[in-house]
């Protein structure tokens, strides 16, 4: 029971109140996705960043992917959709939103 209480306390501390410090959190990432299929990333942004950027990396190389352009969050949400390439593997996805922070996620293309 003590472990459950500790988990609940940690979760509440991470969520914080509505006016809490700025943060970027992953809401959804379609993964795994088949080669050549659409991928979607949705993030929640707290604070007031002017815009967010997204970058994709495969084998430590930056990928130039159509559709991964800077965006401004709307109602605290920012999202990107793009077509994956024909090569299978793991992509490292990095979303950066200025003072709100950044997040890193892994997309698996099968």
N, C-alpha and C positions, 0 to 999 in steps of 0.2 A: 504494500500500500504506500510506503514511503516513496518508492521509486515513481509511482504514478503521480503523487503530489509534486515531486520534483519536476517531472516532465511538464505538468500543467503550469507550474510557476514559470518555467523557462519559456514555454510557448506564449504565455501572456506577456512576458517581458519583451519577447521578440516582436509581437504584434503591436504593442504599445497603443497609446491613445491616438485619436485622429490627428491631433496637432503635433505628433511626435517628430523626431528628427527625420531628415530626408533619407530615402532608401529606394532601391530598385529590387523588386522581387519577381521571380518567375511565376507566371500564372499557368501557362501552357506551352508545351513544345511537342509537336508531333514527331515522335521518335519511338521505334524505328520507322523509316519510310523506304519504300522501294526506290531503286535508282530511277531517275527521270520523273519522279512524282513531286507533288507540291509539299512543301514544308511550311509550318506556321509557328511563329513564336509570339507569345503575348506576355507582356510584363506590366506590373503595376508600379507606378512611380509616385512616391510621396515627396513633398517639397515642391519647388517651382522651377524645374530645369527649363531652359529656353528650348533645347532640343536634345534628342537622343540619337546616338549613332550605333550601328551594328556592324560587326566584322565577322567573317567566317574564315577559319583556318583549317587546313588539312595537311597533315605531316609537317607542321610548323610553317607552312607557306600560306600567306594570305591569298584568299580566293577573290576573284572579281566576279560578283554575282549580281545579275540584273535584279533590281527590286530592293536591294539592301542599301537604301539611301537614308540620310538623316530625316527624322520625323519629330514633330512636337506631340507630346502626350495630349490626349483629349479626355477630360474627366478622369485624369490619373492613369489612363491606359495607353500603351503604345504597342503596336503590332506590326509585324512584317510577314509577308508570304512570298515564297520564291520557289522556283523549280530546282530540284537537285540535279546534279550531273549524272553521267553514266558510270562513274567509278564508285564502287562500294567502299565503305570505310567509316571512320569516325571523324566528325567535324567538331572543332571547338568553336563555339559561338560566344562572342563577347558583346554585351550591350553596355554602353557608357552614356550616362545622363548627367554630365557635369557634376555639380555639387551634390546631387542626389545619390551619386555613387555609380556602381556598375555591377554586373552579374556575368558569370561564365556558366555555360551549359554545354552538354555534349549531345550532338545529333548523330544518330547512327543511320547510315544509308546502306541498305542491304540489297 
